[in-house]
Amino acid sequence: MTGTRAASFRRPRFVYGPVPSRRLGYSLGVDIVPFKTCTLDCVYCQLGPTERTRVRRGDFVPVKDVLAQVGLALAAGRPIDVITFSGSGEPTLNRSLGRLIRSVKRMTRLPVAVLTNGTLLHRPDVRRDLRAADLVVPSFDAATPALFRRVNRPHRTLRLGRFFDGLKAFRREFKGRLWLEIMLVKGLNDRPAHVARLKKAVAALRPDKVHLNTVVRPPAEARAKPLSPAEMEKIRRVLGPNVEVAADFRKAAQPAVAAGDLEASVLAMVRRRPLSLDDLRRTLGRTAVEIRCALQALEAGAKVRRARHGRRLFYEAAA
């Protein structure tokens, strides 16, 4: 490997994609916390288990470097529908989040979204930071304390009541769009009694939209199984009219990234979440043959490994 290529693997990448999002279109990801820095250890997490949950906010990344990488991605001219703070963990744990959102909004007219588990919204400083965004998508998977502990496995200081009160407070204060995501795990939070509780919670929160999701990528725990499309549709009908099941991505493939950057681009993406060959093909705009060659090289270098989920084959970072 040449010195330039080796450096491309070592250099921290805080911006990745644009990646095809089932909800957002082509999303330019901004990752501002170290891998698996999170308040939760969800059984379904596609990034694997959280070794140690945390609730203290910190300064994890150099703000100037993040903004410089956003600027380069915008200047590259690839189609982008939204800039999304998400990635390797819980973005609200970064106390520079508000500053970053406001800075990005000065750089572009594209909407800025934040995907969050919502567990820190009881904090006024976190709500203040998130108010700068155009779209906030918090998660809410469990409507009882027992299921909150079983499905989301929170930091020991987090309580469901405080979590829900924070969501309600943010809904009152936020002027942008609020979408709620509910991740359903077969045999855990999909029973009728719990779905009825979720319906009450949704009514109290009044989100603009609710997305139902299930386990479509290799989860942290093998016991986390997906619901069938029919089961998802049945729950959607119970929850109400502004609820939709997350659909497959339908947009055309992205323009191709440069061939010399392909391995680095593949590695940067699979470090954030497991991806299929088709996911990579659509995002990077390269042929399936080119993507396979890059994956083979990364597998040979022990940087990427395969993971099966149901009948689908995914690729994830090996370390």
For each residue, the residues with C-beta under 8 A, 3 or more apart:
1: 5 6
2: 5 6
3: 6 7
4: 7 8
5: 1 2 8 9 260 263 264
6: 1 2 3 9 10
7: 3 4 10 11
8: 4 5 11 261 264
9: 5 6 263 264 267 303
10: 6 7
11: 7 8
12: 61 65
13: 16 31 69 268
14: 30 31 32 61 65 66 69
15: 28 29 30 31 66 69 70 72 73
16: 13 19 28 29 31 87 268 269 272
17: 26 27 28 29 73 269 283
18: 26 27 28 29 73 78 79 80 81 254 283
19: 16 26 27 29 269 272 279 283
20: 25 26 27 249 251 254 279 282 283
21: 24 25 26 27 82 84 249
22: 246 247 248 249
23: 137 179 211 246
24: 21 27 81 82 84 113
25: 20 21 81 82 251
26: 17 18 19 20 21 78 79 80 81 82 251 254
27: 17 18 19 20 21 24 80 81 82 83 84 86 113
28: 15 16 17 18 70 73 74 80 82 83 84 110
29: 15 16 17 18 19 84 86 87 272
30: 14 15 66 70 83 84 85 86 87 100 104
31: 13 14 15 16 86 87 88 272
32: 14 60 61 66 85 87 91 94 96 97 100
33: 37 38 60 61 87 88 89 90 91 93 94
34: 37 60 88 89
35: 47 88 89 271
36: 47 48 49 50 51 88 89
37: 33 34 54 60 88 89 90 93
38: 33 41 50 53 54 89 90 93 117
39: 53 54 55 90 93 117 119 120 154 155 158
40: 45 50 53 90 117 119 152 153 154 155 158
41: 38 45 49 50 53 152 153 154 220
42: 45 117 141 151 152 153 183 220
43: 150 151 153 185 188 219 220 221 223 224
44: 151 183 185 215 219 220 221 224
45: 40 41 42 48 49 50 219 220
46: 217 218 219 220 273 274
47: 35 36 88 89 220 272 273
48: 36 45 220
49: 36 41 45 220 221
50: 36 38 40 41 45 53 153 220
51: 36
52:
53: 38 39 40 41 50 153 154 155 156
54: 37 38 39 93 155
55: 39 93 119 120 155 157 158
56: 93
57: 92 93 94 95 120 125 126
58: 93 94 95
59: 94 95 96
60: 32 33 34 37 93 94
61: 12 14 32 33 65 66 94 96
62: 65 66
63: 66 67 96 99 100 103
64: 67 68
65: 12 14 61 62 68 69
66: 14 15 30 32 61 62 63 69 70 100
67: 63 64 70 71 100 103 104 107
68: 64 65 71 72
69: 13 14 15 65 66 72 73
70: 15 28 30 66 67 73 74 83 104 107
71: 67 68 74 75 107
72: 15 68 69 75 76
73: 15 17 18 28 69 70 76 78 80
74: 28 70 71 80 107 108 110
75: 71 72
76: 72 73
77:
78: 18 26 73 254 255
79: 18 26 254 255
80: 18 26 27 28 73 74 83 110
81: 18 24 25 26 27 110 111
82: 21 24 25 26 27 28 110 111 112 113 135
83: 27 28 30 70 80 104 108 110 111 112 113
84: 21 24 27 28 29 30 112 113 114 115
85: 30 32 91 97 100 101 112 113 114 115 133
86: 27 29 30 31 91 114 115 272
87: 16 29 30 31 32 33 91 272
88: 31 33 34 35 36 37 47 271 272
89: 33 34 35 36 37 38 47 93
90: 33 37 38 39 40 93 116 117 119 120
91: 32 33 85 86 87 94 97 114 115 116
92: 57 97 114 116 120 121 126 129 130
93: 33 37 38 39 54 55 56 57 58 60 89 90 120
94: 32 33 57 58 59 60 61 91 97 100
95: 57 58 59 125 129
96: 32 59 61 63 99 100
97: 32 85 91 92 94 100 101 114 126 129 130
98: 101 102 128 129 130 132
99: 63 96 102 103
100: 30 32 63 66 67 85 94 96 97 103 104
101: 85 97 98 104 105 112 114 129 130 132 133
102: 98 99 105 106 132
103: 63 67 99 100 106 107
104: 30 67 70 83 100 101 107 108 112
105: 101 102 108 112 132
106: 102 103
107: 67 70 71 74 103 104
108: 74 83 104 105
109:
110: 28 74 80 81 82 83
111: 81 82 83 134 135
112: 82 83 84 85 101 104 105 132 133 134 135
113: 24 27 82 83 84 85 133 134 135 136 137
114: 84 85 86 91 92 97 101 130 133 135 136 137
115: 84 85 86 91 137 181
116: 90 91 92 120 121 130 136 137 138 139
117: 38 39 40 42 90 138 139 152
118: 121 138 139 140 163 166 167 170
119: 39 40 55 90 154 155 158 163 166
120: 39 55 57 90 92 93 116 123 126 166
121: 92 116 118 126 127 130 138 163 166 167 169 170
122: 126 162 163 165 166 169
123: 120 126 127 166
124: 127 128
125: 57 95 128 129
126: 57 92 97 120 121 122 123 129 130 166
127: 121 123 124 130 131 166 169 170 173 174
128: 98 124 125 131
129: 92 95 97 98 101 125 126 132
130: 92 97 98 101 114 116 121 126 127 133 136 170 174
131: 127 128 173 174 175 176
132: 98 101 102 105 112 129
133: 85 101 112 113 114 130 136 176
134: 111 112 113 176 177
135: 82 111 112 113 114 176 177 178 179
136: 113 114 116 130 133 170 174 176 177 178 179
137: 23 113 114 115 116 178 179 180 181 211
138: 116 117 118 121 167 170 178 180 181
139: 116 117 118 180 181 182 183
140: 118 143 164 167 180 181 182 198 201 205
141: 42 147 148 151 152 182 183 184 185 189
142: 147 148 150 151 152 160 189 194
143: 140 147 160 194 197 198 200 201
144: 147 148 160 194 197
145: 148 149 159 160 161
146: 149 150
147: 141 142 143 144 150 151 188 189 194
148: 141 142 144 145 151 152 154 160 163
149: 145 146 152 153 154
150: 43 142 146 147 153 188
151: 42 43 44 141 142 147 148 183 185 188 189
152: 40 41 42 117 141 142 148 149
153: 40 41 42 43 50 53 149 150
154: 39 40 41 53 119 148 149 158 163
155: 39 40 53 54 55 119 158
156: 53
157: 55
158: 39 40 55 119 154 155 162 163
159: 145 162 163
160: 142 143 144 145 148 163 164
161: 145 164 165
162: 122 158 159 165 166
163: 118 119 121 122 148 154 158 159 160 166 167
164: 140 160 161 167 168 201 204
165: 122 161 162 168 169
166: 118 119 120 121 122 123 126 127 162 163 169 170
167: 118 121 138 140 163 164 170 171 205
168: 164 165 171 172 204 205
169: 121 122 127 165 166 172 173
170: 118 121 127 130 136 138 166 167 173 174 178
171: 167 168 174 178 205 206 207
172: 168 169
173: 127 131 169 170
174: 127 130 131 136 170 171 178
175: 131
176: 131 133 134 135 136
177: 134 135 136 208 209
178: 135 136 137 138 170 171 174 205 207 208
179: 23 135 136 137 207 208 209 210 211
180: 137 138 139 140 202 205 207 209 210 211
181: 115 137 138 139 140 210 211 213
182: 139 140 141 198 210 211 212 213 239
183: 42 44 139 141 151 213 214 215
184: 141 189 190 212 213 214 227 232 235
185: 43 44 141 151 188 189 190 214 215 224 225 226
186: 190 214 215 225 226 227 231
187: 190 225
188: 43 147 150 151 185 224
189: 141 142 147 151 184 185 194 198
190: 184 185 186 187 194 195 227 231 235
191: 194 195
192: 195 196 238
193: 196 197
194: 142 143 144 147 189 190 191 197 198
195: 190 191 192 198 199 235 238 239
196: 192 193 199 200 238
197: 143 144 193 194 200 201
198: 140 143 182 189 194 195 201 202 239
199: 195 196 202 203 238 239 240
200: 143 196 197 203 204
201: 140 143 164 197 198 204 205
202: 180 198 199 205 207 210 239 240 243
203: 199 200 206 240
204: 164 168 200 201
205: 140 167 168 171 178 180 201 202
206: 171 203
207: 171 178 179 180 202 210 242
208: 177 178 179 242
209: 177 179 180 242 243 244
210: 179 180 181 182 202 207 239 240 242 243 244
211: 23 137 179 180 181 182 243 244 245 246
212: 182 184 232 235 236 239 243 244 245 246
213: 181 182 183 184 216 245 246
214: 183 184 185 186 226 227 232
215: 44 183 185 186 219 224 225 226 309
216: 213 226 309
217: 46 273 274 309 314
218: 46 274 307 308 309 314 316
219: 43 44 45 46 215 222 224 309
220: 41 42 43 44 45 46 47 48 49 50 224
221: 43 44 49 224
222: 219
223: 43
224: 43 44 185 188 215 219 220 221
225: 185 186 187 215
226: 185 186 214 215 216 310
227: 184 186 190 214 231 232 235
228: 231 232
229: 232 233 245
230: 233 234
231: 186 190 227 228 234 235
232: 184 212 214 227 228 229 235 236 245
233: 229 230 236 237 245
234: 230 231 237 238
235: 184 190 195 212 227 231 232 238 239
236: 212 232 233 239 243 244 245
237: 233 234
238: 192 195 196 199 234 235
239: 182 195 198 199 202 210 212 235 236 243
240: 199 202 203 210 243
241:
242: 207 208 209 210
243: 202 209 210 211 212 236 239 240
244: 209 210 211 212 236 247
245: 211 212 213 229 232 233 236
246: 22 23 211 212 213
247: 22 244 250
248: 22
249: 20 21 22 282
250: 247
251: 20 25 26 282
252:
253: 281 282 283 285
254: 18 20 26 78 79 257 282 283 284 285
255: 78 79 285
256: 259 284 285 286
257: 254 261 262 265 284 285 286
258: 261 262
259: 256 262 286 290
260: 5
261: 8 257 258 264 265
262: 257 258 259 265 266 284 286 290 291 294
263: 5 9 266 267 294 297 298
264: 5 8 9 261 267 268
265: 257 261 262 268 269 284
266: 262 263 269 270 280 284 291 294 295 298 304 315
267: 9 263 264 270 271 298 303 304 317
268: 13 16 264 265 271 272
269: 16 17 19 265 266 272 273 275 280 283 284
270: 266 267 273 274 275 280 304 315 316 317
271: 35 88 267 268 317
272: 16 19 29 31 47 86 87 88 268 269
273: 46 47 217 269 270 316
274: 46 217 218 270 307 309 314 315 316
275: 269 270 279 280 283 314 315 316
276: 279 280 312 313 314 315
277: 280 281 288 291 292 295 313 315
278: 281 282 288
279: 19 20 275 276 282 283
280: 266 269 270 275 276 277 283 284 286 291 295 315
281: 253 277 278 284 285 286 287 288 291
282: 20 249 251 253 254 278 279 285
283: 17 18 19 20 253 254 269 275 279 280
284: 254 256 257 262 265 266 269 280 281 291
285: 253 254 255 256 257 281 282
286: 256 257 259 262 280 281 290 291 294
287: 281 290 291
288: 277 278 281 291 292
289: 292 293
290: 259 262 286 287 293 294
291: 262 266 277 280 281 284 286 287 288 294 295
292: 277 288 289 295 296
293: 289 290 296 297
294: 262 263 266 286 290 291 297 298
295: 266 277 280 291 292 298 299 304 315
296: 292 293 299 300
297: 263 293 294 300 301
298: 263 266 267 294 295 301 303 304
299: 295 296 302 303 304 305 306
300: 296 297
301: 297 298
302: 299 305 318 319
303: 9 267 298 299 317 318 319
304: 266 267 270 295 298 299 315 316 317 318
305: 299 302 315 316 317 318
306: 299 313 314 315 316
307: 218 274 313 314 315 316
308: 218 311 312 313 314
309: 215 216 217 218 219 274 312 314
310: 226
311: 308
312: 276 308 309
313: 276 277 306 307 308
314: 217 218 274 275 276 306 307 308 309
315: 266 270 274 275 276 277 280 295 304 305 306 307
316: 218 270 273 274 275 304 305 306 307
317: 267 270 271 303 304 305
318: 302 303 304 305
319: 302 303
